[in-house]
Structure formats: structure tokens, C-alpha cells
């Protein structure tokens, strides 16, 4: 049995007198797809911000790839292999789709910055590798046909796919997808489901934070449920669907 890639152990987050997350613990194995769900205000977004390094924890520990990352911010966690997308699209409007992915992949460059400035042979070869990698990622997420369009000119669903390609550009071990299906129609969600499974098949773990339960139930091996900042359940989709506490807090009688 493989060792966990990510271990969340009793993390808290306080904002003044408000405790947004309390004693949250769970783990993710390599190439595992985990869902994080809960009602609005349950602490999902805060939890993702803590895991990604966007916010520091107030207490508890986060271990990633065998080391503590509590003291590291988001930019310091990305080179370790921990990346994320955001609920709102965070793209460079003046860049093309291809340029966006190239920019996002800068942390995986192996040549020194001075070599790029001097256009050395190694730098030119590195640039060619990065461009080939960016094209492959756009093909993977289904955006190869719009590679030369501005990021501001593509649809909102395509922008969400572009954020995923950008997150993958840094060669992550774990990617956090924050509401990736927002604004998508049924056909687009089905394509997203296949994409998430494809990411897993590449050996990359995925944490999906999503309101659309059909997507969560389809792609996730395990699901963690939050309510009022605390974990109230964890299990397989079938276990979560039948859990009385989850039904009462989130799913409702219709589920």
C-alpha cells in the first residue's frame, strides 16, 4: 500500500473570533481522486486555501510528499508538486491560450534565467521542450484548436479547462480543482469528468471541490464532507450517499 502523498492532521483556521475550519484531518494517496463537499459556508474554500498555501493554518499540520509545508506559501508549494485552480478564472487576458500555459509552467524550467536572456543552446532546447509540453497539455484538455486565441476570447468553460492545463504545466503530484464545473452544461461536465480521470491516469492525485454532486459521485474514490468547518463524514460515494448526517446537512432527502 502506497504512503499518503498529502496528510492533513487536525488543522484549524481562525479569523478573529470565528473558527472557519476546526480539527480537519484526511489524507490523499498518489493518483487518488478525492472529493471535498459541503454546504455553502462549510469551510471548503478556506480548507483549499490552507492546503494550497494561500492561507496559513492557525493550528495542526500539513505534510506533503513526506515533509511539512506549514511554513511554505503557495508559490513555495508549487515547485514541490502542489498546484491549484481557483473558483474565478485567474488568467492573463492579454496572453494567448498557449502563452498562458507556457507562463504557468515556468517553475519546471531547468535552465538558468541568464541562459534564456543570452539565448544559449540549452535555453533554446528548453524553450522547444516547454512549447511541445504546452501544446500536448492543450491537446489533453481539448483546447488545441484555440491555442492562438486570446484567453479573454474563449468561452468560460474553455477558460476553466485552460486553468487546469495551467495547473498541470508545473508537473504537479497533486492538483486542487476548486469548482471546476462552475457554469458548465451537461456535455461539458461529462468531458470534465473524463479529463479528471485522465489526470489520475497520469499518476497525478486530484482533490475536487465541487457543488455538482453528479460529477463528484462519478469521479471520486473517496469523499470528505464538511459542515460548519468540521468534517462530518468520509467514505466512498456509496457510503456518503447513504450517510444520515450527510443527508441531513447537505444532500437532502432527494438524494
ChimeraX attribute file (.defattr): number of C-alpha atoms within 10 A of each C-alpha:
attribute: neighborCount
match mode: 1-to-1
recipient: residues
	/A:1	4
	/A:2	6
	/A:3	12
	/A:4	16
	/A:5	19
	/A:6	23
	/A:7	21
	/A:8	19
	/A:9	16
	/A:10	15
	/A:11	20
	/A:12	23
	/A:13	23
	/A:14	13
	/A:15	9
	/A:16	7
	/A:17	6
	/A:18	8
	/A:19	15
	/A:20	20
	/A:21	28
	/A:22	20
	/A:23	15
	/A:24	21
	/A:25	17
	/A:26	15
	/A:27	16
	/A:28	20
	/A:29	19
	/A:30	18
	/A:31	18
	/A:32	21
	/A:33	24
	/A:34	24
	/A:35	26
	/A:36	25
	/A:37	26
	/A:38	24
	/A:39	16
	/A:40	13
	/A:41	13
	/A:42	21
	/A:43	25
	/A:44	26
	/A:45	20
	/A:46	19
	/A:47	26
	/A:48	22
	/A:49	19
	/A:50	23
	/A:51	29
	/A:52	25
	/A:53	23
	/A:54	16
	/A:55	17
	/A:56	18
	/A:57	21
	/A:58	16
	/A:59	16
	/A:60	16
	/A:61	20
	/A:62	25
	/A:63	17
	/A:64	23
	/A:65	18
	/A:66	12
	/A:67	12
	/A:68	13
	/A:69	20
	/A:70	20
	/A:71	12
	/A:72	15
	/A:73	16
	/A:74	19
	/A:75	14
	/A:76	14
	/A:77	20
	/A:78	23
	/A:79	15
	/A:80	18
	/A:81	20
	/A:82	26
	/A:83	27
	/A:84	23
	/A:85	24
	/A:86	17
	/A:87	15
	/A:88	14
	/A:89	14
	/A:90	12
	/A:91	19
	/A:92	14
	/A:93	12
	/A:94	13
	/A:95	16
	/A:96	20
	/A:97	32
	/A:98	24
	/A:99	20
	/A:100	23
	/A:101	29
	/A:102	21
	/A:103	16
	/A:104	18
	/A:105	21
	/A:106	13
	/A:107	15
	/A:108	15
	/A:109	14
	/A:110	10
	/A:111	15
	/A:112	10
	/A:113	11
	/A:114	10
	/A:115	13
	/A:116	15
	/A:117	9
	/A:118	10
	/A:119	13
	/A:120	13
	/A:121	11
	/A:122	14
	/A:123	20
	/A:124	15
	/A:125	13
	/A:126	16
	/A:127	17
	/A:128	12
	/A:129	13
	/A:130	20
	/A:131	17
	/A:132	13
	/A:133	16
	/A:134	27
	/A:135	19
	/A:136	15
	/A:137	21
	/A:138	24
	/A:139	14
	/A:140	15
	/A:141	22
	/A:142	17
	/A:143	21
	/A:144	16
	/A:145	10
	/A:146	16
	/A:147	19
	/A:148	13
	/A:149	15
	/A:150	17
	/A:151	23
	/A:152	15
	/A:153	14
	/A:154	15
	/A:155	10
	/A:156	16
	/A:157	18
	/A:158	19
	/A:159	20
	/A:160	27
	/A:161	22
	/A:162	28
	/A:163	25
	/A:164	26
	/A:165	29
	/A:166	27
	/A:167	24
	/A:168	25
	/A:169	24
	/A:170	23
	/A:171	19
	/A:172	21
	/A:173	23
	/A:174	31
	/A:175	24
	/A:176	24
	/A:177	25
	/A:178	22
	/A:179	18
	/A:180	26
	/A:181	24
	/A:182	16
	/A:183	12
	/A:184	15
	/A:185	10
	/A:186	11
	/A:187	9
	/A:188	14
	/A:189	19
	/A:190	15
	/A:191	12
	/A:192	22
	/A:193	18
	/A:194	15
	/A:195	18
	/A:196	24
	/A:197	19
	/A:198	14
	/A:199	21
	/A:200	19
	/A:201	12
	/A:202	11
	/A:203	14
	/A:204	22
	/A:205	26
	/A:206	28
	/A:207	22
	/A:208	25
	/A:209	25
	/A:210	21
	/A:211	18
	/A:212	14
	/A:213	14
	/A:214	12
	/A:215	19
	/A:216	22
	/A:217	17
	/A:218	13
	/A:219	21
	/A:220	21
	/A:221	15
	/A:222	21
	/A:223	25
	/A:224	23
	/A:225	23
	/A:226	26
	/A:227	21
	/A:228	18
	/A:229	22
	/A:230	20
	/A:231	21
	/A:232	16
	/A:233	16
	/A:234	18
	/A:235	16
	/A:236	15
	/A:237	20
	/A:238	12
	/A:239	14
	/A:240	20
	/A:241	17
	/A:242	12
	/A:243	16
	/A:244	15
	/A:245	15
	/A:246	22
	/A:247	15
	/A:248	10
	/A:249	16
	/A:250	18
	/A:251	19
	/A:252	12
	/A:253	8
	/A:254	5
	/A:255	9
